[in-house]
Amino acid sequence: MKNLLPFFAIVFLVTVSTGADWRQFRGTLGNSVAADANLPIEWNEDKNIAWTADLVGRGPSSPIVVDGRVIVTASGGVRQDRLYVLAFDADSGESLWRREFWATGRTLTHPESAVAAPTPASDGKRIFAFYSSNDLICLDLDGNLLWYRGLAHDYPKAGNDVGMSASPVVVDETVIVQLENQGDSFATGIDVVTGEERWRIDRDARANWTSPVGLEINGQNVVLLQSPATGISAHNPLTGETIWTFKANSGGIASPIANDGRVFFASKGITALNVATGSVEPSVEWDSNQLNPSSASPLLFAGRIYTMNRGGILTCGSADDGKKLWQLRLGGTHWATPVIAGEHIYCVSFEGEVKVVSLGEKGEVVATNQFPEKIQGTPAVVGDAMYIKSDQHLWKIASEK
Amino acid sequence: MNRCHQFRFFVTATFLAGFVTTAAAQKSSPDNAVASHLQALQAVGKKGEGHRAATAAWKHLSQTDATQITEVLAGMDGANELATNWIRAAVDAIAERQLRSGGKLPTDSLEEFLIDTKHAPRARRAAYEWLRRVDASAEGRLIPELMNDPSAELRRDAVEMTTNNAAELLQTEKKEDAILAYRSAFRAARDIDQIQDIADTLKDLEQTVNLPRHFGFLLNWHLIAPFDNSGMSGFDSVYPPEEKVDLQAEYQGKGEVTTWAPHTTDDEFGTVDLNATLGKIKGAIAYAYTEFSSAESRNVDLRLGCINGNKIWLNGELVMSNHVYHASTAIDQYKVKVKLKKGSNAILVKIAQNEQEEGWAQRWQFQLRVCDQYGTAVLSTDREKNKTALLD
């Protein structure tokens, strides 16, 4: 069956020309890979930090980069009810605009998280900033408000006082968010133009932090939803209609990844599904408990799959059969999904340490860099630059020309 | 009357009496276009209602001249929380554009708007935040007068400033003055972290602090348990206490006959630990009952912190229900606005424990307080006075 896979056109969604953008959690292609990027492997206060910008508020959300703007969300205030959307010029780090709002939903979170946990998304023309309070804000690239939805205003039991973190995804002019919790638990598709609801489907009333993923199967755009109790399912992004469901006990934090006709998600370690048949329930290609993601989502690149567990063990396995190829004990606590840039994988620990590992037959730590602050968000990589944020600062890492 | 005293007069008079209007408000008759755009924003509702008109109106409103910024801010008065955010974004766009173009903000108007407490707290906060960005003296000049402000954010800043001043007095060995300042800050504080910090300092200064009274936690309860909650099925089961509270009755509970027992918590934050009081029981329902005497019919908040499934009935009416287990807890985790009747009010709380085995899923507890919309304690008239140096 594997030999047939190249005949099926299955790729992550690229709805419009992406240019030099990183438009959502794990990048425009949703794979946390910038294959052509040429990033420095070492930086410090004297070299390769192009600029540093101060942030107001905090949050584990990742930066995104759209049309030369670095977009960041943050939350602040003693009740964590102040929501911020911040835009910086990617070249200079200059603040372009800042918008502030008051949360309309629940704002309690674990002390190490924050209301600004989900990463914003963009379709290249609009920004969709989403928060643990279930506020969904749509702005244009110049910070003009297009619409504002308070999903917990509409559904007051939606919320998790540990915090919610599923990031939105944009597919077929629909922004899709997954609000799975013990109260009003649902996924919904919102019209990007009007902010009106296209569809809403009930989900298990159970805490879940995984993000929806968009992909194209045989020319049809679908969105994947993963949940701990139900497994993973594919839906029509315009209607929410279920295309197929694969039942499994799965993780509730790491999000799925897909490419070349396969979907990889956190179940029995990692389970690889063949989804090339489109509308039929997928079949299992393999599962491997040698690959075990916890908070960070898996990466897929050049036939290999990479997982990082919370304790800092980076594992590389074969995407063909799930067998472990090598493993490195990096240490630290890891919430952020690593990014692959060029020939390296950049692994960011909560303690602010970034270990740069070469991608070869055997991974090797080639550099270690230390930020002075704790980091939970996945970096964004555009061109030959990496953008990474803590609760206090946003940095641009790039080689000096 | 100097400017500071004038400011204090305005704040006190408008907040307490509620009828003084500022000169700015009196003279402002909103531009028709601004009023029309604000109306479109104020009409946004649930599930995207009014979005199409609001999106078009926002584009126009954000182009309003900065001299009219307080008229736009006033659009938050009486607006719902969604509309408030639409308007806040317009205010920020107007002010940001004005400053980037080298223009100035109308600081006098912003200050008058801030002073006028008949405006929405969030509108006044936004006015202050823009004022602060362009007037370095605003914070020190205005904030100290806002210790009892209806805006929680402005009040918090004032409490923080007073607390900092108290700390400086303490460092200069003016202990009595410092204590007076801390007392003042404690009385005004409504944010939990500030209350706790100031209370700790006062205790270090050998001052008596009555935290349960300051918060309005209910301490005296009658408890009964266990009723069955196997498979979380008991949350919606109607056990006898939900039909009638009879403190003398005994019931067949989960595997045993059970009766009501009085319990008074001595926790400073009013926590009733059911594991410690009733025993560690999984898959069980407990009920807690108390009566609250009110001198008048009035609106209050019931604010619950509970890491278990919970329901509250006030005078037999279900007013709160949260079927959520072990997803964190905090003071004021759940809030509901209710109306007390004059005289005795019956409060019944249902606390549902599930059967999770993880170490973090063992707590079975709740804390409940009665307060006004600002978080100021509302005390039962029969509550023991227990006067302290701080609350007398």
Interface residues (C-beta under 8 A of the other chain):
Chain A: G77 V78 R79 W97 R98 R99 E100 F101 W102 T104 L108 T109 H110 D135 I137 G143 N144 L145 L146 W147 Y148 R149 G150 H153 D154 K157 N160 D161 V162 N181 Q182 G183 I190 T194 G195 E196 E197 A205 A207
Chain B: V44 K46 K47 G48 H51 R52 A54 T55 W58 K59 S62 E81 L82 T84 N85 W86 R88 A89 A90 D92 A93 E96 R122 E129 E153 R156 D191 D193 Q194 N322 H323 V324 Y325 A327 S328 T329 A330 Q333
